[in-house]
């Protein structure tokens, strides 16, 4: 399992458009990608649950990636977050 933390820089946080693009990106991998903020967790492929995390600018999220392509998936998701959130 790979895990990393990321602090959101997008002024609106994880809202509809970036959550949708993140879910689409996560679906490219066979690994299970889970995003956690505080007590709440959501699979990265679950758009509504991602938005339900209520993650805003300055919040730290934890990303866990587990599966056959976890190395590739973790690197891609981390880069996606840096580029988009």
Biotite code that builds the C-alpha atoms (Angstrom):
import biotite.structure as struc

atoms = struc.array([
    struc.Atom([0.000, 0.000, 0.000], chain_id="A", res_id=1, res_name="UNK", atom_name="CA", element="C"),
    struc.Atom([1.201, 3.491, -0.884], chain_id="A", res_id=2, res_name="UNK", atom_name="CA", element="C"),
    struc.Atom([0.105, 6.505, 1.132], chain_id="A", res_id=3, res_name="UNK", atom_name="CA", element="C"),
    struc.Atom([0.780, 10.217, 0.930], chain_id="A", res_id=4, res_name="UNK", atom_name="CA", element="C"),
    struc.Atom([-0.628, 13.447, 2.316], chain_id="A", res_id=5, res_name="UNK", atom_name="CA", element="C"),
    struc.Atom([-1.552, 16.486, 0.284], chain_id="A", res_id=6, res_name="UNK", atom_name="CA", element="C"),
    struc.Atom([-2.692, 19.975, 1.306], chain_id="A", res_id=7, res_name="UNK", atom_name="CA", element="C"),
    struc.Atom([-5.326, 21.400, -1.031], chain_id="A", res_id=8, res_name="UNK", atom_name="CA", element="C"),
    struc.Atom([-4.387, 24.680, -2.697], chain_id="A", res_id=9, res_name="UNK", atom_name="CA", element="C"),
    struc.Atom([-7.505, 25.177, -4.863], chain_id="A", res_id=10, res_name="UNK", atom_name="CA", element="C"),
    struc.Atom([-9.557, 28.052, -3.378], chain_id="A", res_id=11, res_name="UNK", atom_name="CA", element="C"),
    struc.Atom([-12.776, 26.009, -3.608], chain_id="A", res_id=12, res_name="UNK", atom_name="CA", element="C"),
    struc.Atom([-11.289, 22.643, -2.583], chain_id="A", res_id=13, res_name="UNK", atom_name="CA", element="C"),
    struc.Atom([-12.763, 19.406, -3.909], chain_id="A", res_id=14, res_name="UNK", atom_name="CA", element="C"),
    struc.Atom([-15.861, 20.656, -5.699], chain_id="A", res_id=15, res_name="UNK", atom_name="CA", element="C"),
    struc.Atom([-17.850, 19.200, -8.605], chain_id="A", res_id=16, res_name="UNK", atom_name="CA", element="C"),
    struc.Atom([-15.577, 19.750, -11.596], chain_id="A", res_id=17, res_name="UNK", atom_name="CA", element="C"),
    struc.Atom([-12.222, 18.688, -10.089], chain_id="A", res_id=18, res_name="UNK", atom_name="CA", element="C"),
    struc.Atom([-13.913, 15.826, -8.224], chain_id="A", res_id=19, res_name="UNK", atom_name="CA", element="C"),
    struc.Atom([-15.313, 14.574, -11.528], chain_id="A", res_id=20, res_name="UNK", atom_name="CA", element="C"),
    struc.Atom([-11.937, 14.775, -13.242], chain_id="A", res_id=21, res_name="UNK", atom_name="CA", element="C"),
    struc.Atom([-10.279, 13.073, -10.246], chain_id="A", res_id=22, res_name="UNK", atom_name="CA", element="C"),
    struc.Atom([-12.833, 10.239, -10.361], chain_id="A", res_id=23, res_name="UNK", atom_name="CA", element="C"),
    struc.Atom([-12.192, 9.823, -14.089], chain_id="A", res_id=24, res_name="UNK", atom_name="CA", element="C"),
    struc.Atom([-8.427, 9.725, -13.507], chain_id="A", res_id=25, res_name="UNK", atom_name="CA", element="C"),
    struc.Atom([-8.788, 7.184, -10.666], chain_id="A", res_id=26, res_name="UNK", atom_name="CA", element="C"),
    struc.Atom([-10.839, 4.858, -12.896], chain_id="A", res_id=27, res_name="UNK", atom_name="CA", element="C"),
    struc.Atom([-7.787, 4.375, -15.127], chain_id="A", res_id=28, res_name="UNK", atom_name="CA", element="C"),
    struc.Atom([-6.164, 2.172, -12.466], chain_id="A", res_id=29, res_name="UNK", atom_name="CA", element="C"),
    struc.Atom([-7.000, -1.216, -11.008], chain_id="A", res_id=30, res_name="UNK", atom_name="CA", element="C"),
    struc.Atom([-5.803, -0.156, -7.550], chain_id="A", res_id=31, res_name="UNK", atom_name="CA", element="C"),
    struc.Atom([-8.289, 1.060, -4.952], chain_id="A", res_id=32, res_name="UNK", atom_name="CA", element="C"),
    struc.Atom([-7.649, 4.741, -4.288], chain_id="A", res_id=33, res_name="UNK", atom_name="CA", element="C"),
    struc.Atom([-9.084, 6.130, -1.058], chain_id="A", res_id=34, res_name="UNK", atom_name="CA", element="C"),
    struc.Atom([-9.073, 9.768, 0.008], chain_id="A", res_id=35, res_name="UNK", atom_name="CA", element="C"),
    struc.Atom([-9.495, 10.643, 3.678], chain_id="A", res_id=36, res_name="UNK", atom_name="CA", element="C"),
    struc.Atom([-10.131, 13.985, 5.365], chain_id="A", res_id=37, res_name="UNK", atom_name="CA", element="C"),
    struc.Atom([-10.525, 13.813, 9.111], chain_id="A", res_id=38, res_name="UNK", atom_name="CA", element="C"),
    struc.Atom([-13.028, 11.091, 9.980], chain_id="A", res_id=39, res_name="UNK", atom_name="CA", element="C"),
    struc.Atom([-14.470, 10.812, 6.447], chain_id="A", res_id=40, res_name="UNK", atom_name="CA", element="C"),
    struc.Atom([-13.172, 8.621, 3.623], chain_id="A", res_id=41, res_name="UNK", atom_name="CA", element="C"),
    struc.Atom([-14.230, 8.119, 0.022], chain_id="A", res_id=42, res_name="UNK", atom_name="CA", element="C"),
    struc.Atom([-13.069, 6.039, -2.895], chain_id="A", res_id=43, res_name="UNK", atom_name="CA", element="C"),
    struc.Atom([-11.598, 8.350, -5.510], chain_id="A", res_id=44, res_name="UNK", atom_name="CA", element="C"),
    struc.Atom([-13.996, 6.910, -8.084], chain_id="A", res_id=45, res_name="UNK", atom_name="CA", element="C"),
    struc.Atom([-17.090, 7.960, -6.076], chain_id="A", res_id=46, res_name="UNK", atom_name="CA", element="C"),
    struc.Atom([-17.864, 11.510, -7.219], chain_id="A", res_id=47, res_name="UNK", atom_name="CA", element="C"),
    struc.Atom([-20.601, 12.353, -4.705], chain_id="A", res_id=48, res_name="UNK", atom_name="CA", element="C"),
    struc.Atom([-18.670, 10.908, -1.776], chain_id="A", res_id=49, res_name="UNK", atom_name="CA", element="C"),
    struc.Atom([-15.582, 12.889, -2.778], chain_id="A", res_id=50, res_name="UNK", atom_name="CA", element="C"),
    struc.Atom([-17.604, 16.086, -2.700], chain_id="A", res_id=51, res_name="UNK", atom_name="CA", element="C"),
    struc.Atom([-19.111, 14.952, 0.618], chain_id="A", res_id=52, res_name="UNK", atom_name="CA", element="C"),
    struc.Atom([-15.687, 15.082, 2.258], chain_id="A", res_id=53, res_name="UNK", atom_name="CA", element="C"),
    struc.Atom([-16.073, 18.847, 2.413], chain_id="A", res_id=54, res_name="UNK", atom_name="CA", element="C"),
    struc.Atom([-12.362, 19.343, 1.698], chain_id="A", res_id=55, res_name="UNK", atom_name="CA", element="C"),
    struc.Atom([-11.492, 23.033, 1.272], chain_id="A", res_id=56, res_name="UNK", atom_name="CA", element="C"),
    struc.Atom([-8.354, 25.042, 0.566], chain_id="A", res_id=57, res_name="UNK", atom_name="CA", element="C"),
    struc.Atom([-5.732, 24.449, 3.254], chain_id="A", res_id=58, res_name="UNK", atom_name="CA", element="C"),
    struc.Atom([-7.189, 21.084, 4.326], chain_id="A", res_id=59, res_name="UNK", atom_name="CA", element="C"),
    struc.Atom([-4.839, 18.119, 4.407], chain_id="A", res_id=60, res_name="UNK", atom_name="CA", element="C"),
    struc.Atom([-6.075, 14.929, 2.801], chain_id="A", res_id=61, res_name="UNK", atom_name="CA", element="C"),
    struc.Atom([-4.542, 11.478, 2.950], chain_id="A", res_id=62, res_name="UNK", atom_name="CA", element="C"),
    struc.Atom([-4.459, 9.374, -0.190], chain_id="A", res_id=63, res_name="UNK", atom_name="CA", element="C"),
    struc.Atom([-4.093, 5.595, 0.076], chain_id="A", res_id=64, res_name="UNK", atom_name="CA", element="C"),
    struc.Atom([-3.501, 3.449, -2.993], chain_id="A", res_id=65, res_name="UNK", atom_name="CA", element="C"),
    struc.Atom([-3.607, -0.337, -2.831], chain_id="A", res_id=66, res_name="UNK", atom_name="CA", element="C"),
    struc.Atom([-3.451, -2.793, -5.697], chain_id="A", res_id=67, res_name="UNK", atom_name="CA", element="C"),
    struc.Atom([-1.422, -4.199, -8.552], chain_id="A", res_id=68, res_name="UNK", atom_name="CA", element="C"),
    struc.Atom([-0.548, -0.826, -10.091], chain_id="A", res_id=69, res_name="UNK", atom_name="CA", element="C"),
    struc.Atom([-0.269, 1.155, -6.855], chain_id="A", res_id=70, res_name="UNK", atom_name="CA", element="C"),
    struc.Atom([3.143, 2.668, -7.666], chain_id="A", res_id=71, res_name="UNK", atom_name="CA", element="C"),
    struc.Atom([1.948, 4.086, -10.976], chain_id="A", res_id=72, res_name="UNK", atom_name="CA", element="C"),
    struc.Atom([-1.464, 5.089, -9.645], chain_id="A", res_id=73, res_name="UNK", atom_name="CA", element="C"),
    struc.Atom([-0.052, 6.858, -6.566], chain_id="A", res_id=74, res_name="UNK", atom_name="CA", element="C"),
    struc.Atom([2.413, 8.861, -8.663], chain_id="A", res_id=75, res_name="UNK", atom_name="CA", element="C"),
    struc.Atom([-0.284, 9.813, -11.184], chain_id="A", res_id=76, res_name="UNK", atom_name="CA", element="C"),
    struc.Atom([-2.828, 10.845, -8.531], chain_id="A", res_id=77, res_name="UNK", atom_name="CA", element="C"),
    struc.Atom([-0.234, 12.867, -6.627], chain_id="A", res_id=78, res_name="UNK", atom_name="CA", element="C"),
    struc.Atom([0.714, 14.703, -9.816], chain_id="A", res_id=79, res_name="UNK", atom_name="CA", element="C"),
    struc.Atom([-2.980, 15.209, -10.645], chain_id="A", res_id=80, res_name="UNK", atom_name="CA", element="C"),
    struc.Atom([-3.571, 16.807, -7.246], chain_id="A", res_id=81, res_name="UNK", atom_name="CA", element="C"),
    struc.Atom([-0.583, 19.131, -7.669], chain_id="A", res_id=82, res_name="UNK", atom_name="CA", element="C"),
    struc.Atom([-1.771, 20.177, -11.131], chain_id="A", res_id=83, res_name="UNK", atom_name="CA", element="C"),
    struc.Atom([-5.479, 20.553, -10.333], chain_id="A", res_id=84, res_name="UNK", atom_name="CA", element="C"),
    struc.Atom([-6.132, 20.995, -6.631], chain_id="A", res_id=85, res_name="UNK", atom_name="CA", element="C"),
])
